[in-house]
Amino acid sequence: MEFREIYCINCKKVLGSYNVKYYSEAKIAELIKDNHVLHVRKGHHLDIRRIKK
């Protein structure tokens, strides 16, 4: 299966892992805007990367 991970470069931890089949890039961007906005406001840099498990 293929997943997209939202990774915080400053904290060095994975904030979420989402299945590519169910979550498009638009949905991932919406999740970042809604759920991970505190990291962005603190000036943290988020990286979206694809992984296979």
N, C-alpha and C positions, 0 to 999 in steps of 0.2 A: 504494500500500500504506500501511497505517496502522501506526504503531509507538508503543510506550510507551518513553520514555526515563527512566532513573534519573539525576537530575542532582544533584550536590552543590553547594549554594549557597555554602558556605564556600570550596571549592577552585575553583569556577567551571569544572567540567568534567563531561562525561557519563561515567558509570560503566558504563552498558550501554544497549543499544537492543534491544528485543524486539518481535517481530511480534505484533500483537493477535490474529491468527488462531490462533496456537499457544500463547500465554501469556495466561492469564486473570489477573485481579487477585490471586487467591489464590496463583497461582504466582509472580507478581512479588513479593508480600509474603514468600513463602518464600525467594526469591533474595536479597532484602535481608537477611533474618534470617541466612542462611547465608554469603553471599559478601561483603556490604558492612557487616558488623557492626563492623569497625574504625572506619569513619567515624562510625557512630552512637555508639560508645563514646567517641570523641574529642570528642563534643558537636556534630558537624557536622549540618546540617539537609539532609535529602534531599527532593527534589521529584520526583513522578512526573507526567510530562506526556505528552500525546498529540500526535504529529506525523504529517504525511503526507509521504511521499517519492515 
